[in-house]
């Protein structure tokens, strides 16, 4: 598979305004139109928010039937567009199927995104939000990759309306849908031999390459594309940074990895168990049969295979079974190993995490260390007695008021906190500009996994779910500044404290008063300022030294 992005400039008209749904001709004649050369779209305008919306724009051909578990095909290469037709881009398009009980997600379940038009395999789309009054002919571009443990979520969970409005014409926002669960992350030798592993990650890459080829028509600058994601979206950013060993020119120029989810990557034998479960539960004996199943049956399999894998190898509490895997091509090695070896793209980087990352992924009914250990053994099937002995030395029960908080602490460290250190430290070691790395520890809002969400994402201009509007101003200004200038400080609001680079040192101090060397921006309700990185620790060194046990 070709990893290099195609740096094709402005196809079509210079801003006829932006994008839309590629399946239906537009039935209205009012609204912004964009000509991409191979297709035209008509969107809608919200004058109050100052945004032109282009919804459901296809970046790849529908990955259905024989194209299941195949690499995405660029939409320019394979489509049925009529060159004289303007297609409708006014409505939110279907999201990709999720690996959740069907009772928990309906087309209008606001827990997973409001106003969806259902779920579909034909879901490889982007939404493009463009300011009505752009400040420049070539605007900075921010691309959101949603989270959801690679099994749930959709682009609408991360609405960009509020921040596009606050950018005052400085940037364009895109949101990407990609295959999830069994559709995007089924493993096994049959998939590898007659298809592709990591189809969902390849979808993300295809979307980024489509943006390179087409964003100029919306008034965007393909040389100033920042990728941003949280949780599985944050680890997606990490996977895009290490894609293919990072030997080519990336289709982005900066990255924000929020609370990156460095989950288990099933090894080959575990992938075979997963694939065998799929065959057994489907009644199929081959990948050809699976490709011939009605989509409803495959959707049901999505959750059935998940249920069959509970407490299986690599699937402890809070984990899922549909994850990226090392495929030797797009993902050449475990992400932490790739960062340690310097196999990642040299771009400005922000990483962040929340204060209590492990809480929502820890079992509240587990009350004994024996139960905790059994769960950990499911999670780390290749770890032995020495590993667990050292784990509990570093996280002694006496330091916590319950087994729950003991588990949430090491789980949060292994899964998210320590990966932010791995990414930040190695970026300082390898990047050409070591001052262009920043890290934040966010201890406001819920302080739990995803706590920054309410302060950065809003479907309206007033961020109603955030409980501190001053903090909204500070956080959004950091993000807007980074997207536009690749530095969170350049355009920050006056109330926002200067955010020192991760390598700045001297601004934080260790326990003995020495220079910490690694500085984070610590955010609470009462203060925003530099502190020593709490993840520069013996605990993170332990997990880093056992990457093949905790990530495989």
Secondary structure, 3 states (H helix, E strand, C coil): CCCCCCCCCCCCCCCCCCCCCCCCECCCCCCCEEECCCCEEECEEECCCCEEEEEEEECECCCCHHHCCCCCCECCCCCCCCCCCEEECCCCCCEECCCCCHHHCCCCCHHHCCCCCCEECCCCEEEEEEECCCCCCCEEEEEEECCCCCCCCCHHHCCCHHHHHHCCCCEEEEEECCCCHHHHHCCCHHHHHCCCCCHHHHHHHHHHHHHHHHHHHHCEEEEEEEEEEECHHHHHHHHHHHHHHCCCCCCCCEEEEECCCCCCCCCHHHHHHHHHHHHHHHCCCCHHHHHHCCHHHHHHHHHHHHHHCCCCCCCCCCCCCCCCCCCCCCCCCCHHHHHHHCCCCCCEEEEEEECECCHHHCCCCCCCHHHHHHHHHHHCCCCCHHHHHHHHHHCCHHHCCCHHHHHHHHHHHHHHHHHHHHHHHHHHHHCCCCCCEEEEEECCCCCECCCCHHHHCCCCCCCCCCCCHHHHHHHHHHHHHHHHHCCCCCCCCCCCCCCCCCCCCCCCECCCCCECCCEEEEECCCCEEEEECCCCCHHHHHHHHCHHHHCC
